[in-house]
């Protein structure tokens, strides 16, 4: 399956340069070229590309403004193309996977393409995983005790403001999972994978519901689809694009996305999980 690409740049030669570089790559297909932001919005709606090469400075509507008009839930991957390196930070804050400076360096262009491939592979794997979790849950009856039920009845049934145990149905049994044993949680469609003690438990519900249930002194969201146990974070490693990687005591590595950079203080303060 080819990666569908739209090139957006008000300079004809810039568009042509990207086109020539992509022409002989069998896994990429240019579906449209646009000279301004308005054309880009229409092309994205029509062709639903996987990747956009997007110029930042264009008359009428900048590249940032183009992104602001696109639905975030279906946003393609974006590589910004610009003649000005001062836009680099803004490019990453706009969730671009990379940015290229004009004139485009061949090595940097190849790196941007490989980064796009990696992101698309991860996205495809995530979609397959979501479907797999749904099938497993349907077959085994996992996760039949949903979180909204716990939120509605949990205060009385569990007898505490924050539960110390999560009841999770697995087939005909209900597993009482100690909350303190949870290492991390990641989302898989309408289900969540709760990793604890070397095992993975499936629970039906949303990350927001689980966030509301867990003690924020012990658990924090570090990605739109990941919650981590603060006590089990061993180290924090910065990445050049503004993201961080957390290493747990188990050796498992999790990404702390740029959106959740305000959570870094939890890991640097050394007070995670301590009572004031």
C-alpha positions in Angstrom: 0.0 0.0 0.0 1.4 3.4 -1.1 1.8 6.4 1.2 -0.5 9.1 -0.3 1.1 12.5 -0.4 0.0 16.1 -0.9 2.7 18.8 -1.6 1.7 22.3 -0.5 4.0 25.2 -1.5 3.4 28.5 -3.3 6.7 28.2 -5.1 6.6 26.0 -8.2 10.2 25.1 -8.0 9.9 23.9 -4.4 7.0 21.7 -5.3 8.9 20.4 -8.3 11.9 19.6 -6.2 9.9 17.4 -3.8 8.1 15.7 -6.7 11.4 14.8 -8.3 12.8 13.3 -5.1 9.6 11.2 -4.6 9.2 10.1 -8.2 11.4 7.0 -8.0 10.2 5.8 -4.6 7.7 3.0 -5.1 6.1 3.3 -1.7 5.1 7.0 -2.1 2.4 8.4 -4.4 1.7 12.1 -5.0 -2.1 12.6 -5.2 -2.2 16.4 -5.4 0.0 19.5 -5.4 -1.3 22.8 -4.1 -0.1 26.4 -4.4 -1.9 27.9 -1.3 -3.7 27.0 1.9 -7.2 27.1 0.4 -6.3 24.5 -2.2 -4.6 22.4 0.5 -7.8 22.3 2.6 -9.9 21.2 -0.4 -7.3 18.6 -1.4 -7.0 17.1 2.0 -10.8 16.7 2.2 -10.9 15.1 -1.3 -7.9 12.8 -1.2 -7.4 12.1 2.5 -3.6 11.8 2.3 -1.3 10.0 4.7 1.4 12.7 4.5 1.6 16.4 3.7 4.7 18.4 2.8 3.5 21.8 3.9 5.2 25.2 3.4 4.9 27.5 6.4 5.1 30.9 4.7 2.4 31.2 2.0 0.3 34.2 1.0 -3.2 34.3 2.4 -2.9 31.4 4.7 0.2 30.0 6.5 1.0 26.4 7.0 0.1 26.7 10.6 -3.3 28.2 9.7 -3.9 25.3 7.3 -3.4 22.8 10.2 -5.7 24.8 12.4 -8.5 24.3 9.9 -8.1 20.6 9.6 -10.0 18.1 11.9 -7.5 16.9 14.5 -8.9 13.4 14.8 -8.0 12.7 11.1 -5.0 14.9 10.7 -2.4 13.5 8.2 1.3 13.3 9.1 2.9 16.6 8.4 6.5 17.6 7.3 6.9 21.3 7.3 9.1 22.9 4.6 10.5 26.3 5.3 13.3 28.7 4.5 13.5 29.9 8.1 14.9 27.8 10.9 13.2 29.9 13.6 10.0 28.0 12.8 11.4 24.7 14.0 10.1 24.9 17.5 6.6 26.0 16.3 6.7 23.2 13.8 7.1 20.5 16.5 4.5 22.2 18.7 2.1 21.9 15.8 2.8 18.2 16.0 4.8 17.9 12.7 6.8 14.8 12.5 9.7 16.7 10.9 10.7 19.9 9.2 12.9 20.6 6.2 14.9 23.7 5.5 15.1 25.1 2.0 17.2 24.3 0.0 16.3 20.8 1.0 19.3 18.6 1.9 19.1 15.0 0.4 20.0 13.3 3.7 17.5 15.2 5.7 14.8 14.5 3.1 15.5 10.8 3.4 15.4 11.0 7.2 12.0 12.7 7.0 10.6 10.0 4.7 11.9 7.2 7.0 10.3 9.0 10.0 7.0 9.1 8.1 7.3 5.4 7.3 7.8 4.6 11.0 4.9 6.7 12.1 2.6 5.1 9.6 3.7 1.6 10.6 3.0 2.5 14.2 -0.4 3.9 13.3 -1.3 0.7 11.3 -0.1 -1.5 14.2 -2.2 0.5 16.7 -5.3 0.0 14.5 -4.7 -3.7 14.2 -4.1 -3.9 18.0 -7.3 -2.0 18.7 -9.3 -4.5 16.7 -7.5 -7.5 18.3 -8.3 -6.2 21.8 -12.0 -5.9 20.8 -12.1 -9.5 19.5 -10.4 -10.8 22.6 -12.8 -9.0 24.8 -15.8 -10.2 22.9 -14.7 -13.8 22.9 -13.6 -14.0 26.6 -16.0 -11.6 28.2 -13.0 -9.5 29.5 -13.7 -6.1 30.8 -17.4 -6.5 31.3 -17.3 -4.5 34.5 -17.1 -1.1 32.8 -15.6 2.0 34.4 -18.7 4.1 34.3 -20.3 1.5 36.6 -17.4 1.8 39.0 -17.6 5.6 38.9 -21.3 5.5 39.6 -21.3 2.9 42.3 -17.6 2.7 43.3 -17.6 5.2 46.1 -20.2 3.1 48.0 -19.2 -0.3 46.9 -15.5 0.1 47.4 -15.8 2.1 50.5 -13.0 4.6 49.7 -12.5 7.8 47.8 -9.9 6.1 45.6 -10.2 2.3 45.0 -7.4 0.1 46.2 -8.7 -2.8 44.0 -10.1 -2.8 40.5 -12.6 -5.7 39.8 -12.1 -6.9 36.2 -14.1 -9.7 34.8 -12.2 -12.4 32.9 -14.6 -15.0 31.5 -16.7 -16.3 34.4 -14.3 -15.0 37.0 -13.8 -11.6 38.5 -10.1 -10.7 39.2 -9.5 -8.3 42.0 -6.5 -6.3 40.7 -4.6 -4.3 43.4 -4.3 -0.7 42.0 -0.8 -0.4 43.5 0.4 -3.2 41.2 -0.5 -1.4 38.0 2.7 -0.4 36.1 1.1 1.4 33.2 -2.1 1.5 31.2 -2.5 2.0 27.5 -5.6 2.5 25.3 -6.7 0.2 22.6 -9.8 1.5 21.0 -12.8 1.2 23.4 -10.6 -0.9 25.7 -7.6 -0.4 27.9 -4.7 -2.7 28.6 -3.8 -2.6 32.2 -0.2 -3.9 32.8 0.4 -5.3 36.2 2.8 -7.9 37.6 3.9 -9.2 34.2 0.3 -9.7 33.1 -2.1 -7.7 30.9 -5.8 -7.2 31.9 -8.4 -5.8 29.5 -10.9 -3.3 30.8 -13.7 -1.6 28.8 -13.8 2.2 29.2 -11.9 5.4 28.4 -8.7 6.8 29.7 -10.5 9.8 31.1 -12.8 7.5 33.2 -9.8 5.7 34.5 -7.9 8.9 35.3 -10.9 10.1 37.4 -10.8 6.8 39.3 -7.1 6.6 40.1 -5.2 8.7 42.6 -3.3 11.5 40.7 -0.5 11.4 43.4 0.3 7.9 42.1 -0.9 7.8 38.5 -0.4 10.4 35.8 -1.2 10.6 32.1 1.9 11.0 30.0 0.3 10.5 26.6 -3.2 10.7 25.2 -3.2 6.9 25.4 -0.9 6.2 28.3 -1.2 6.4 32.1 1.9 5.5 34.2 2.5 4.6 37.9 4.8 7.4 39.1 6.4 5.2 41.8 7.7 2.8 39.1 9.5 5.4 36.9 13.2 4.7 37.1 14.5 7.3 34.7 13.6 10.2 32.3 15.4 10.7 29.0 14.9 13.8 26.8 14.5 13.5 23.0 15.5 16.2 20.5 11.9 16.8 19.3 10.6 17.8 22.7 9.3 14.4 23.8 10.7 12.4 26.7 11.0 8.7 27.3 10.3 7.2 30.7 12.0 3.9 31.7 10.1 1.9 34.3 11.6 -0.4 37.0 10.6 -3.3 34.7 12.8 -1.9 31.9 9.8 -1.0 29.8 10.1 2.4 28.0 7.1 4.7 27.5 6.8 8.0 25.6 5.9 11.3 27.4 4.5 13.3 24.6 5.0 17.1 24.1 1.4 17.7 25.0 2.1 16.4 28.5 5.4 18.2 29.1 3.9 19.9 32.2 4.0 16.5 33.9 7.9 16.4 33.8 7.9 18.0 37.3 6.4 14.8 38.7 9.4 12.9 37.6 12.1 15.4 38.4 10.9 16.5 41.8 11.5 13.1 43.4 8.2 13.4 45.3 6.1 11.1 43.1 3.8 9.1 45.2 4.7 10.7 48.5 2.2 12.1 50.9 2.7 15.8 51.6 
